[in-house]
């Protein structure tokens, strides 16, 4: 069953808002002009096709023709495409499967990397500029607060494991253990050499 037209229209609006508004992105857009990128997400039963033209990107729930490039991945991986440095690593780990012209997905990742996603721009047509900016700031603040909380909680768990609960060894204990293990290994090698000499006599 193809994706609902409302979903494809929403995705199309987001892509066109961020990819086609700035002149600075024109060279990056031109590399995708005339190309079709099919994205198959494992969470959905039907693929999504993005057809790039000079003036816009068309997002289609059904595409009968051949795609220049097909990407098979999971929904959670898509945001990682914004960092084009991760593309090779995602392919190597199997999180991203690419069929066809890899240059298309590389150019798409480059365009995502260059585009500045701002939630206020999406909200402005419905809420007005002032309200959209306020909501955008609140969203960014919430995301920043969430990141700080996750970082703090991770630090607390790490400290609890190493200091309080003594489940995981501390950094100095790990270094001491590695050194002790290396010393035992050297002693075992020396003993083996001595035994070899004694057997040779």
N, C-alpha and C positions, 0 to 999 in steps of 0.2 A: 504494500500500500504506500503511495507516495506521501511525502511530508505535506502537511496542511498548508494551503496557500497563505494563511495568516503568518505561519512560522517563517516561510521563505520570504515573504514580503518584509517581515521584521528584520531578518538577517540582511536582506538587500538594502534596506534603509540605513542600517548601521554601517555597512561596508561603503556605500556611496557617500554617506556623511563624512567618514574619516579618510577615505582613499581619494575622493574626487573633489574635495573642497579647496585644497592648496595647490598653487602652481608649482611649488617646490617639489611636489611629489610626481610631477608630470614625467620626468625621465624614468622613474621606477614603474609608473603605470604603463608607459609605452612598451616596456619589455614584456608586459602581459597582454598587450592588445591583440585581439584575435585568438587568444588561447582559451581553452576550456579546462578547468580544474574540477575533477570529480572527487568529492570527499565522502568516503564510506565510514560512518561511525558505527562501531560495534554495538552501541546501545540502541540504534535505530534499524528498522527493517529495510528502509530504502535509502539510496545515496542522495547526495546533494550535489548539484552541478553549478559552478560559477563560471559564467561566460563573460570575459572581459572585452569591452569595446573602448573606443576613444573617449566617450562621454560618461559611461557608467558600467557597473557590474550588474549582470542579471543573475539572480539566484533562482534556480529551477529545481522543483521536486522530481521532475522527470526529464531525462535527456536521452533521446534515441540515438544520436550520432556518437562518433568516437570522441573520447576525451583525449586531450594532449597528455594529460598526466592524471593518474588516479592515486589517491592517498587513502590508505586504510589505517585507521587508528581509533583511539577512544576519546571521548569528549574531554576528559581531564588533561589530555596531551595538547589539545589545540592552543591554550594560552602559552605553552612553551615555545610555540613556533615564532612568537614575537622576538625571541632571542635566536637569531640565525646561527649563532655559534653552536647552539645545541642540536642543530639539525642532524649533523653527522652522528652524534652520540645517540640520538633518538632512533635513527635507522639501525645503528649497530646493535642497540639493545633490543630491537624488535618492537619498540613502542610505536614506531612509524614504519609502515610498509609503503614503498613507492613503486608504482608501475608506470612505465612510459618515460616521458622527458622529465628528468629530475630538475632541469633548469627552471621549469614552470613553478614547482613548489619552492625552489630557492628564491626565485623572484617574488613570489607571494610572501614568503617569510621576510624578505628584505623590505617589501612595502609595508607589512605589518609593523616591522621594527621602526621604520621612519615615521609612520603615522602616529600622531599623538591622540590617544583615546581619552576624551573628556566627557564624562557623563552629563555635565551641564549642557553641552551642545545638543545632546539627544533630548533632554527634558525641555529646553527652551521653547520649542514650538507649542507645547501644551501648557506650560506653567508660566511662561514669560521669563525674560532674562534674569531679573533680580532673584526670583524664587528658584530658578534653575541653578544659579550660581550658589545660592545658600544651600540647596540640597546637595550640589556637587561637593561643596566644602565639607558638609556633614558626612557624606559618603567617604571622601578621602580621609577625613579625621577618624571615622569609624574603622576604615581599613588599616590606618596607621596604628590606632589603638589596639586593634586585633593582633597586628604583627608584633607590637611591643609585648602584649600579654603572652603570646605564644613563646616569644624569646625568653621572657621572664620565667614562665612555667617550665620551659625546657631546662633553664639554668637551675631552678629549684629541684627538679627531678634528678639532674646530674649530681648536684650537691648532696641530695638525700641518699642517692645510691652509693656515692663514694665516701661521704663523711659520716652520715648518721646510721644508715642501715648496714654499711660495710658489705654491700652486695657486690659492688664493682670496685676493683682496686684503683687507687689514685695514680696520678701520672708518675710520681717518684717511685711508687711500688712497682709499676710496670717496667720502668727503666732499670730498677735494681734486679728484678726477676730476669730481664733479658740479659743483663750483665752476668748474673750468676749462671744462667743456662749456657752462655758462651764459655764461661770458665770451666764448667763441667765438660763441655764438648772438647775444649782444648786438652783437658786432663785425660779424657778418654782417648783422644788421638795420640797423645804422648805415650800412654800405656800400651796402645796397640803397636806403636813403633818399637817400643822396648821388647814386647813379646815377640815381634817379628825378628828382631835382632837375636834374641835368645834362641829362637827356633833355628835360626840360620847357623848358629855355632856348632 
